[in-house]
């Protein structure tokens, strides 16, 4: 491990992910399907390869993508008719592969995912349903799954009207889910107010879940970087991002620098400092500072969060970098009612890619800060 400690954190985390694979490189992703966590992990690995000139990490991403993207551009295990925003996320890796394809497969796959979004079911104001099976519901998670993809697609294939679509989605969900008292955003919103978790007046779920706001924060910084500078909604999006980051700074736990699973409930019984949301906030805020979407003072927020991650939730062993305190998963449905007791009841795990991938992205952004 002597050589390992001389590497950057991002290189050490990426090396750990590689160590978890068998020789063919596929052991790390047990789901065996086109999926959003795998897609985020592959993107983080490829970005590490680009940053540090390590082709093996870029190849790692390509090998996994080629398991699913067929020569005609169809995608194995993917079904457009599910109209599931989660299924868009892995498509972000297609853009890095476009120049390598002599058969046009990656472009055709990108067009297929864009076709899903063109037909995605919508709320009365045009907001994407999170999934076809979740009628009239917008979740913060879905903004990360779809908006950066659509923004990069708009730039790559010269479809400027799609920037308007991305801006509409980002601004609509913020308007519907933002709590004016705290400035925090509720996990989900049901326009029909039918769901057991939906407030009868606002349609919002009852709590501020860390990872949901993390998805949304990452969605903004990963979408806006593709926008033309003169887009009429660009400044508004950056403005609501700074306002939201101020709200996040107010609920950052001061001693550790981390964020709670339920953001505004502090050390209430059962609440805990959660790794994936904290990593997402560090990533989004650090990137926001680097790209000057945020004022320079937010650098302190990111640095404090990163220090908390490295000192409180990360450890290095002979097997590499480990990450603790990850919420295994959470959603909104009949048996997932969005209550405080629900969010703290979900399993807390270590080393899940749900937390490790955002950690790698956060490490990269901290290393890119001037």
C-alpha positions in Angstrom: 0.0 0.0 0.0 3.0 2.3 0.1 2.7 3.3 -3.6 -1.1 3.6 -3.2 -0.9 6.4 -0.6 1.2 8.5 -3.0 -1.7 8.7 -5.4 -4.6 11.2 -5.3 -7.7 10.1 -3.6 -9.6 9.7 -6.9 -6.9 7.4 -8.2 -7.0 5.3 -5.0 -10.8 5.1 -5.1 -10.7 4.2 -8.8 -8.0 1.6 -8.2 -10.2 0.1 -5.5 -13.1 -0.3 -7.9 -10.8 -2.0 -10.4 -9.7 -4.4 -7.7 -13.2 -5.4 -7.0 -13.5 -6.8 -10.6 -12.3 -10.1 -11.8 -10.1 -10.4 -14.9 -12.8 -9.7 -17.4 -13.7 -6.5 -15.6 -17.4 -7.3 -15.1 -17.6 -8.7 -11.7 -18.1 -5.3 -10.0 -21.6 -4.8 -11.4 -23.8 -7.6 -10.2 -27.1 -6.2 -11.5 -26.4 -7.4 -15.0 -28.4 -4.7 -16.6 -28.4 -1.2 -18.0 -28.8 0.8 -14.7 -28.3 4.2 -13.2 -25.8 3.4 -10.4 -23.6 1.5 -12.8 -23.8 4.3 -15.3 -22.7 6.9 -12.6 -19.8 4.6 -11.6 -18.6 4.2 -15.2 -18.8 7.9 -15.8 -16.7 8.6 -12.6 -14.1 6.0 -13.7 -13.8 7.5 -17.2 -13.4 11.0 -15.8 -10.6 9.7 -13.6 -9.0 8.2 -16.6 -9.2 11.4 -18.5 -7.9 13.5 -15.6 -4.9 11.3 -14.9 -4.2 9.9 -18.3 -5.1 6.3 -17.3 -6.5 4.6 -20.4 -7.5 1.5 -18.4 -10.2 3.4 -16.6 -11.7 4.7 -19.9 -11.5 1.2 -21.3 -13.2 -0.1 -18.2 -16.2 2.2 -19.0 -16.2 1.2 -22.7 -16.2 -2.5 -22.0 -19.2 -2.2 -19.8 -21.1 0.0 -22.2 -20.4 -2.5 -25.0 -22.1 -5.2 -23.0 -25.4 -3.4 -23.8 -25.0 -1.1 -26.8 -25.5 -3.3 -29.9 -24.2 -2.6 -33.4 -27.6 -1.2 -34.5 -27.8 1.1 -31.5 -30.3 -0.8 -29.6 -29.6 -1.3 -25.8 -29.8 -4.6 -24.1 -32.1 -4.9 -21.1 -33.5 -1.4 -21.8 -37.1 -0.8 -22.6 -38.2 2.6 -23.9 -41.8 1.8 -23.0 -41.1 1.7 -19.3 -40.6 5.5 -19.5 -38.3 5.3 -16.6 -36.0 8.3 -16.1 -33.5 6.1 -14.2 -32.8 4.3 -17.5 -31.4 7.5 -19.1 -28.5 7.9 -16.7 -26.1 5.3 -18.1 -26.5 7.0 -21.5 -24.3 9.9 -20.4 -21.3 7.7 -21.2 -22.3 7.5 -24.8 -21.0 11.0 -25.6 -17.4 10.1 -24.6 -17.6 7.1 -27.1 -19.1 8.8 -30.2 -15.8 9.4 -31.9 -14.8 5.7 -31.5 -17.7 4.2 -33.3 -17.4 3.6 -37.0 -20.9 2.0 -37.1 -22.7 4.8 -35.4 -24.0 2.6 -32.6 -23.4 5.1 -29.8 -25.2 8.0 -31.6 -28.1 5.7 -32.4 -28.3 4.7 -28.7 -28.3 8.3 -27.7 -31.1 9.1 -30.2 -33.1 6.2 -28.7 -32.8 7.6 -25.1 -33.7 11.1 -26.4 -36.8 9.6 -28.0 -37.9 8.3 -24.6 -37.6 11.8 -23.2 -39.5 13.2 -26.1 -42.5 10.9 -25.3 -42.0 10.8 -21.5 -45.4 11.2 -19.7 -45.7 14.6 -18.2 -47.5 16.7 -15.5 -50.0 19.4 -16.6 -47.1 21.9 -16.7 -44.8 19.5 -18.7 -42.7 18.0 -16.0 -41.4 14.5 -16.6 -43.0 11.8 -14.6 -40.3 9.9 -12.7 -41.6 6.6 -14.2 -44.7 5.6 -16.1 -45.6 3.5 -13.0 -45.4 6.7 -10.9 -48.1 8.9 -12.5 -47.9 12.6 -12.1 -44.9 12.4 -9.8 -41.7 14.3 -10.1 -38.8 13.2 -7.9 -35.6 15.2 -7.4 -33.7 12.0 -8.4 -35.1 12.1 -11.9 -33.5 15.5 -12.7 -30.0 13.9 -12.4 -31.0 10.9 -14.4 -32.2 12.9 -17.4 -31.2 16.6 -17.4 -27.4 16.3 -17.9 -27.9 13.7 -20.6 -30.4 15.9 -22.5 -28.3 19.0 -22.1 -25.2 17.3 -23.6 -27.4 15.7 -26.3 -28.6 19.2 -27.2 -25.1 20.5 -27.5 -23.7 17.4 -29.3 -26.5 17.1 -31.9 -27.2 20.8 -32.2 -30.7 20.7 -30.8 -30.9 24.1 -29.0 -34.6 23.8 -28.2 -33.7 21.0 -25.8 -31.9 23.4 -23.6 -35.3 25.0 -23.0 -36.6 21.6 -22.0 -33.8 21.0 -19.5 -34.3 24.5 -18.0 -38.1 23.9 -17.7 -37.6 20.6 -15.8 -35.0 22.0 -13.4 -37.0 25.2 -12.6 -40.4 23.4 -12.4 -39.4 20.8 -9.9 -37.6 23.5 -7.7 -40.7 25.6 -7.7 -42.9 22.7 -6.7 -40.7 21.2 -4.1 -38.9 24.1 -2.4 -39.8 24.8 1.2 -39.7 28.6 1.6 -38.9 28.4 5.3 -35.7 26.3 5.1 -34.9 26.7 1.3 -34.6 22.9 1.2 -36.3 20.7 -1.4 -38.7 17.9 -0.6 -37.9 14.5 -2.1 -40.9 14.2 -4.4 -44.0 16.0 -5.6 -47.3 14.4 -6.7 -49.4 16.8 -8.8 -52.5 14.6 -8.4 -52.0 14.4 -4.6 -53.1 10.8 -4.7 -50.1 9.2 -3.1 -50.0 8.2 0.6 -46.9 10.3 1.1 -48.2 13.4 -0.6 -49.3 16.5 1.3 -53.0 17.2 0.6 -52.3 20.8 -0.1 -48.9 20.9 -1.8 -48.5 17.3 -3.1 -45.0 17.2 -1.6 -43.5 14.4 0.4 -42.9 15.2 4.0 -39.1 15.3 4.4 -35.8 16.5 3.0 -33.8 13.4 2.1 -30.1 14.1 1.7 -29.5 12.0 -1.4 -32.5 13.4 -3.3 -31.1 16.9 -2.9 -27.7 15.6 -3.9 -29.1 14.2 -7.1 -30.7 17.6 -7.8 -27.5 19.6 -7.0 -25.5 17.4 -9.3 -28.1 17.7 -12.0 -27.7 21.5 -12.1 -23.9 21.6 -12.3 -23.8 18.8 -14.8 -26.5 20.3 -17.0 -25.5 24.0 -17.0 -21.9 23.4 -18.1 -23.3 22.4 -21.6 -25.7 25.5 -21.9 -24.9 28.3 -24.2 -23.8 31.4 -22.2 -26.7 33.4 -23.7 -29.5 31.0 -22.8 -32.2 33.1 -21.2 -32.7 30.7 -18.3 -29.0 30.0 -17.5 -28.6 32.8 -15.0 -31.9 31.8 -13.2 -30.7 28.2 -12.8 -27.4 29.3 -11.4 -29.2 31.7 -9.1 -31.5 29.0 -7.6 -28.4 26.8 -7.3 -26.6 29.4 -5.2 -29.8 29.9 -3.1 -30.1 26.2 -2.5 -26.4 25.8 -1.6 -26.9 28.5 1.0 -29.7 26.4 2.5 -27.4 23.3 2.4 -24.7 25.2 4.2 -27.1 26.1 7.0 -27.8 22.4 7.7 -24.2 21.2 7.3 -23.2 19.6 10.6 -20.6 21.9 11.9 -18.3 19.6 13.8 -18.0 16.9 11.1 -18.7 19.0 8.0 -21.1 16.3 6.8 -24.9 16.2 6.1 -27.6 14.2 7.8 -29.7 11.5 6.1 -32.8 13.7 6.9 -31.2 17.1 6.4 -33.0 19.3 8.8 -33.5 16.8 11.7 -30.0 17.1 13.2 -29.1 14.4 15.8 -32.8 13.4 16.3 -32.9 9.7 17.4 -32.0 7.5 14.4 -30.7 10.2 12.1 -27.1 9.9 11.0 -24.4 11.5 8.9 -24.9 10.0 5.4 -22.1 9.4 2.9 -23.8 9.5 -0.5 -25.6 12.7 0.0 -22.5 14.3 1.6 -20.4 13.2 -1.4 -22.9 14.6 -3.9 -23.0 18.0 -2.1 -19.2 18.2 -2.0 -19.1 17.4 -5.7 -21.7 19.8 -6.7 -20.5 22.7 -4.6 -16.8 22.2 -5.5 -17.8 22.1 -9.2 -19.9 25.1 -8.7 -17.0 27.0 -7.3 -14.6 25.9 -10.0 -17.0 26.9 -12.8 -17.9 30.2 -10.9 -21.5 29.4 -10.5 -21.0 29.9 -6.8 -19.2 32.7 -4.9 -15.7 31.8 -3.7 -16.8 31.5 0.0 -18.5 28.2 -0.8 -15.1 26.6 -1.2 -15.0 26.4 2.6 -18.3 24.4 2.6 -16.9 21.9 0.1 -13.5 21.6 1.9 -15.2 21.1 5.2 -17.4 18.4 3.7 -14.5 16.7 2.1 -12.5 16.7 5.3 -15.5 15.1 7.0 -15.7 12.4 4.4 -12.0 11.5 4.6 -11.8 11.6 8.4 -15.2 10.2 9.5 -16.6 7.9 6.8 -13.6 6.7 4.7 -10.8 4.3 5.6 -8.0 2.6 3.8 -7.2 -1.0 4.2 -5.1 -3.6 2.4 -8.2 -3.9 0.1 -8.2 -0.2 -0.8 -10.5 2.7 0.1 -13.7 1.8 2.0 -16.7 4.1 2.5 -19.2 3.7 5.4 -22.5 5.2 6.2 -24.3 4.8 2.9 -28.1 4.7 2.7 -28.7 1.5 0.7 -31.7 3.0 -1.1 -34.9 5.0 -0.6 -38.0 5.9 -2.6 -41.6 6.9 -2.4 -44.5 4.4 -2.8 -47.2 2.7 -0.8 -44.8 1.0 1.5 -42.2 3.9 1.4 -44.3 6.7 2.9 -41.6 9.4 3.1 -41.8 9.7 6.9 -38.9 10.3 9.1 -39.1 6.8 10.5 -39.1 5.4 6.9 -35.9 7.2 5.9 -34.0 6.1 9.0 -35.2 2.5 8.7 -33.5 1.9 5.3 -30.3 -0.2 5.5 -27.0 1.5 6.1 -24.2 -0.2 4.2 -20.5 0.1 3.3 -18.8 0.2 -0.1 -22.0 0.4 -2.2 -21.4 2.1 -5.6 -24.4 4.3 -4.7 -22.0 6.0 -2.3 -18.6 5.2 -3.8 -19.3 6.7 -7.3 -20.3 10.1 -5.9 -17.3 9.9 -3.6 -15.0 9.4 -6.6 -16.7 12.4 -8.4 -16.3 14.5 -5.3 -12.6 13.6 -5.0 -12.0 14.5 -8.6 -13.7 17.9 -8.2 -11.7 18.7 -5.0 -8.5 17.9 -6.9 -9.5 20.1 -9.7 -10.1 23.2 -7.5 -7.3 25.8 -8.2 
